[in-house]
Amino acid sequence: MPAGSVVGIQGAWGRGKTDVLTRLWARAKDSSAFTQQAWLNPWRSPTDSLQPLVKVFAQNFQNSEDAPEALEVCQWLVGSAAGLPAYIRLELVKRCFGAESRKEGVFDSQDCLARFHRLTGKLAGEARFLICVDDLDRCLPSQQIPLLESYFFLTGENRGPIFVLAYDLEVLSASIRSHYGSVDAENYLDKIFDLRVSLPPITSSRQENKFLELCREAGLANESRMFSAFFEEALDTRNPRMLVRAFSKYRFVCRTIDPEADASPDRFCLLVWLVLIETWPDLRRQYQSLAREKTSADSPLVRLLSDAHTIIAHGGEKTDRNLFLARLFQVTHDSAVNAGNIFVQVLARLNSGGKRRFRGEGGAGLKSFVDILSNEFQLCENVLHRAGL
């Protein structure tokens, strides 16, 4: 990409955008194609997110004849509006340059932009100046669009740094509509970005490697492949951050369990339940509601289990599966097909006589099956409650 380009890396939260940015940063650092780099995170540093860029200018121009000009350009970058917050930001810029405090005048934006391009060109030479922007979509909607436009206005006509921004397309599109009303978000983004790259879905093979690694850490190496197979068709469970969170809770719970004091759930079932409730919190809320009800025959979760049992035990017809997915959607309010793929497999495993607690229960009727499942998940919930989770 030429100088002055704006590149977008699109992917859902937890998909790995920061990992992609980090690898891009490392490769650029070892490449002669880039001579300067800055990493901006406006979510973590909402009031001074441009400080990393200011520091690059200070390190390169502080003791040169360009220092006064670079200082003014950096003060223009962070904003020269009246008020205490702006004053503090200007003082931080002066500190980076080691400059004396003095009253500032009004900056001419077009003049400062031209000087900014001249200085970035001097910094980069024949190479490029890379600026990575992470977590833009985690800022408030009212902040996202002004920040995005401010980066865009620092580029143009093959001048300025190359900006690479990571964001969730749905979140950013919603912020655009919130900011501008009925504007077409796609057309807007096409105006801002020279190139937009959508991260591909996480493949089953890569996800299996992640499961293997996490299962080994959790002491479930013998069942890791079975566990990864459960989630092969469930796209919603391929969020690496969600998986790590579920396994972190699992390890924490295992260290707080006192088997002699209270009954503990099957370890595999506990891990599966943690992944389920991380992915579909409504499923857990429905289960907790079921546990509190005196009469549960009409509970959505009981009807859900009944439909699942029909599919598992009797090879249910397509209509049975559609009914199951429809009722699952009532419970999870989200991604019924993906949830169904994993939930049916988990229930099938519990009903087929697992390696531990469920041996000998493969031929159980619906009532016994539901009792077993409810008992096991209730043990999971009791353990999570005692652990404060």
N, C-alpha and C positions, 0 to 999 in steps of 0.2 A: 504494500500500500504506500502511496506517496505521502510526503509530509502534509499535515493538515487534514488527515483522514479521521473519521469517527467510525469505530467498529463496535458492533454489539454482539455479545455472547448471550444467547437466550436459553433459559432453562428454568424449570420449576425449582422452588426452594428445596435445598438438600440434594439437588441433582449433581452437584460437583463443579459449579461455576468458579468458586474460589480456587479449587484445585487446578482448574484449567488456567486461570489467571496466574497462579503461582508458578506453574510450569512454563508458561509464556515468559514470565518475569525472569526465571532462571536461565532460560535459553537466550533471552535478549542480553542478559548480563555477560554471557560468555561469547557474544557475537560482536564482530566489528561493525555490523550494520547499525548498532545503537551505541551512542556515546553517553547518553544521559537517560535517567529513568526516575520516575516519581510514582509513589503508590498513594492514592487518595481513598479515604473511607469516610464519606460524609455522615454515615450513620453513627460511627464510633466517635467522630470528632465533629459534631454539628456546627460548632462556632469557629473552628479553625482548621477545617478540612483541607485548606490550601497551603497550610504551613509546610508540608513536605515539598511542595513546589517552590515556596519561598526559600527554603533551606538550600535547594539546588542552586538558585540564583545567588544566594549569599556565599555559598562555598566557592563559587566560580568567579564572582565579580567583586567580592568584599574589598580586596586590596588592589583593584585595578582602576583604570581611568573611567570605566563604565559603572563604577559603584553608585554614584548619585543617580544616574538614570535607572539602574536596576532597582534601587531602593524605591524610587517613585513608581515604577511599574508594578512592583510588588505591593505597594500600598494601594494602588488602584485595583489590583487583583482582589485584595481582601475586602475592599469596600471603604469608601471615605465618607459615608453618610454621618450626619451628626448623631450624637448619642453615646452613652457609656460603652455599650458592647463594641461599636465600631472603633471607639477610641482605644479600647483595650487591644483590639486586633492590630491596630496601627502601631501601638507600642511594642507588640510582639515582633512585628516586622523589623522595627528599628533595632530591637535587641539582637535579632539574627545578624544584622549588618554591623552591629556595634556603633550605631549612629546616635547623635545627640537628639534629644526630644525638642521639637519646635512645632509651632503652629503650622498646619497644612493648608494649602489653598485648594481650589477646585480643579480636578483633573479633567482633561479633555479626552473622552473615551476613544475617539478615532485616532488621536495622536498617540495615546498610550498603547492601543492595539498595534499600531505600526511599529512602535518601539519594542513591544513584546515580541513581535515576529522577528525583528532585527536581532534581538538578543538571543532568542531561541535558535535562530539560524547560526549565530556566532558560536553558541554552545555545541550544536550538533555538527556543524561543518557539512561535509558531504554525506554524513550518516543521518540517523533519525533520533528523535527525542520521544521516548515512550512514556505515556502516563496511563497507568492502570487504575480504574475506578471500580471499587467493590461495594456491594450492599447499598447501592443507590435506591433500590426498590424497597428497602426497609425503612427509609425515611418517611416522614409524614407526607401524604399526598400533596399538601400545599408546598412542600420543599422540593419534591422530586423534579417537577417540571422546570422551575427556575434554575435549579442546579444543572439539569440536562441542557438547557438552552445556554447557560453561561459557558459550559464546556464547548458547545457547538460554535458560539460566537468567537471563541479563541482560535478558530481554525478558518480555513478558506483559501482558495486560490493556491493550493499546494504550499501553504505556509503554516507554520506553527507545529506543535507536537502532534503525534498520533495518539488519539484517545481510544482506549479499549475499555468498554463498559460492560459489566456483567449484571443481568437483571432478569426478573421473571416477567415474561411478556404479558401475561394476564394482569398482573399487579400494575405494571407501568401503563398498560392500556386503560385500566380503570382510573388511574390518576389523571391521564390525559383528558378523559371524558369528564371527570370531576372538575378539572381546571378550566376546560374550554367549552363544556356543554356537549353539543351533539356533533362535534368534530369527528371526522373519520380517523381513528387512531392509527391505522395502517398507513394512510397517506402522510400523516404527520411524522411517523417514524421513518418513512422512506425519505422524507426531506432532511431529517436530522442525520441519519446514518448513511455512510457510503457502502457499508457491507454489514449484513446481519447474518450471524451463524447460529443455527439452532442445534443445541446439543442432541445427539441421537439418544434414543432410549437405552437404558442400561441393559446389556445383553444377558441372557441366562448364564452363559459361561463365566462372565465377569462376576455376576452376582453369586454364582455357586462358589467361586474362589473366596468371596467375602464371607459367605456363610461358613465355609470350611475354616477360615481363619478365626472367626468369632466363636465357632463351636469348640475349636481346640482350646481357646482361652477359657471357655466356660466348662470344660470337662465333658463335652458331648461329642467327642470325635467319632464314636461308633454310630451315632445317629445323624451326623451332620449331612450326609448325602440325602437321607430321607427327608430331613428338614428342608433342605434347599429345593427338593422336588415339590414340596407343598406349595411353594411360592413361585414356581416357574411360570404359571399362567396369571398370577396376581400382580399386575403392573404396579398397583398402588404400594406394594410392599418393597419396591426396589429403591426406596429412598435410603441412601447410606446413613444419613444422619439419624433417621428414625430407627434403623437397625441398631446402630451403636447405642442409642438411648435405651432401647429395650434391653440390650445385653448389659448395659451399665446397671440398670435397675435389677436385672437378674443376679448379677454378681453381688450387688449390695444386699439383696434379699437373702441370698444364700449365706451371707456372713452374719445375718441377724436372726436366722431361724434357730430355734431351740427345739429339735425333734423330740426331746424327752418331755418338754412342757406341753406342746400342742402337736396335733397331727399336721403333717406337711404334705403338700401336693406332690404328685409325680413331677420330677424336675423338668422333663420334656414338656409336659402339659403346662407347667408354669411359664416356660419360655414362650410357648406358642400363644398362651393367653396374653402375655405382655406385648407380643408383636401385634396381636389382634386389637387390643385396646389402645395401642399407640396409633394404629392406622385408622380405626373406626371407634372413636370415643363414645358415640351414641350406642354402640353395641354393649358397652359396659354399663351405661346408664340404664338401658333396658333390662339388663340382667339384675342390676341392683334393685330396680323397681319390682322385678319378679320375686326377688328374695323377700321383699317387704309385704307382698300381697298375701292375704289369707286365702283368697280364691283366685287361682291362676289359670283356670281353664281357658279364659278368653285372652290371656296375655299374648301380645304379638310374638314374643320370643318362644312361647310354647307352641304356637301354630307354626312358627319357623322351624322348630326342631321336628315337629310332626311331618312337615313337608320334606325335610332333609332325610328323615328316616325312611320315608316312602321311596325316595330316589335311591338310597343306599341299599335297603333290604330287598326291594322288589324290582329294581331296575326301572324306575319310574319313567313314564312317557314324557315326551317333550312338553306337554301341557303341565305335567307335574313340576318340571324344572322351571317353567315360566312362572308358575304360581309361587314357587319357592323364591325366585329372584324378586318378584313383585313384593312379597312380604319382607324379604331381606331389605329391600329399599325403604320400606316403612320403618325398619329398625335403625338402619345406618344413615338414611337420607343422603347417601353418597355412593357412587360407583358400585352399583349392585352386582354387575356381572363379575368384576374383579373380586369383590368380597365373596361372592358365591363360589367362585372357583377354589378359593382357599378354604372356606368354611366347610364345604361339603367334604373336601379331602381330610380335614381335621376330624370331622365327625366320623368319617369312614374309618379312620385309623383307630379312634376310640371304640368303635363298635365292632372291630374285627379281631379283638383280642390282642392288645398291645403287649410289648415285652414285659411290662411291669404290672401295674395295678389292674389292668383290664383283661388279663388272661382268663379265658373260659367264659367270657361274656358275649362272644360273637353271635350266639343265637338268641340273645335276650329280646324280649318284646319291647314295644315302644316305651311302656312305663318304666321298665327296668333300665332301658337305655337312657331315658331322660333323667332318671334318678342318679345313674352313674355319672352322667355328664354334669348335672347340677351339683352333685356332691364334690366332684373334682374341682369345678370352677369355684365353688364356695370355699374350698380349702385355699385356692389361689387368692381369692379376695380376702380371706382372713389373714393370710400371710402378708399381703400387701398393706392391709390396714394396720397390722402391728408394726410394720416397717415405716409407716407414715407415707405410703405411696398410693 
